[in-house]
Amino acid sequence: MGSGESGFDCNETIERLYHYLDGELTDERRREIKHHLDECSPCLDAFDFEADLRVVIANRCKDHVPDALRKRVHDALVEEERRHAGG
């Protein structure tokens, strides 16, 4: 593991992996990390694991929100918006 040609070393890539997966980086940083992942198998393995883990969590950790609660939240948001729009 090293820096390769991307200018990112493995530690920096792994440190920013979560930001990369969340889409929280500039396009330039995303390209640099993508280039490093293309060149570094251990970092790519870490990326694949984290991406797969996020899919599993997203599919299995869904809470059901009761319709009554959804309506109360919606009504409260509408009321708040109405109050702010009115003055």
C-alpha positions in Angstrom: 0.0 0.0 0.0 1.3 3.4 -0.8 0.5 6.6 -2.6 0.7 5.4 -6.2 0.3 8.1 -8.8 -2.9 9.6 -7.3 -1.2 11.6 -4.6 -3.4 10.0 -2.0 -1.9 7.5 0.3 -3.9 4.6 1.7 -4.4 6.1 5.1 -5.8 9.3 3.5 -8.0 7.3 1.2 -9.4 5.1 3.9 -9.9 8.2 6.1 -12.0 9.9 3.4 -13.8 6.8 2.2 -16.9 7.6 4.2 -17.1 11.1 2.7 -16.5 9.6 -0.7 -19.4 7.1 -0.2 -21.6 9.9 1.1 -20.9 12.2 -1.9 -19.4 14.9 0.4 -16.2 15.6 -1.6 -15.4 17.9 -4.3 -15.3 16.5 -7.8 -11.5 16.8 -7.8 -11.1 14.9 -4.5 -13.6 12.2 -5.8 -11.4 11.8 -8.9 -8.2 11.5 -6.8 -9.7 8.8 -4.6 -11.3 7.0 -7.5 -7.8 6.9 -9.1 -6.3 5.6 -6.0 -9.0 2.9 -5.6 -8.3 1.9 -9.3 -4.6 1.4 -8.5 -4.8 -0.1 -4.9 -6.4 -3.4 -4.3 -6.5 -3.3 -0.5 -8.2 0.1 -0.5 -10.6 -1.1 -3.2 -11.4 -4.1 -1.0 -12.2 -1.7 1.9 -14.3 0.4 -0.4 -16.3 -2.6 -1.6 -16.8 -3.9 2.0 -18.1 -0.5 3.2 -20.4 0.0 0.1 -21.8 -3.5 0.6 -22.3 -2.9 4.3 -24.2 0.3 3.6 -26.6 -1.6 1.3 -27.2 -4.3 3.9 -27.9 -1.7 6.6 -30.2 0.3 4.3 -32.2 -2.8 3.5 -32.4 -4.3 7.0 -32.7 -1.2 9.2 -35.9 0.3 8.0 -38.2 1.6 10.7 -41.9 1.7 10.1 -43.3 5.1 11.0 -47.0 5.0 11.9 -49.3 6.9 9.6 -50.6 9.0 12.5 -47.1 10.2 13.3 -46.4 11.0 9.7 -49.6 13.1 9.6 -48.7 14.9 12.8 -45.2 15.8 11.5 -46.7 16.9 8.2 -49.3 19.1 9.8 -46.7 20.6 12.1 -44.5 21.5 9.2 -47.4 23.0 7.2 -48.4 25.1 10.2 -44.8 26.2 10.8 -44.5 27.2 7.1 -47.8 29.0 7.3 -46.7 31.0 10.3 -43.4 32.0 8.7 -45.1 33.0 5.5 -47.6 35.1 7.3 -45.1 37.3 9.0 
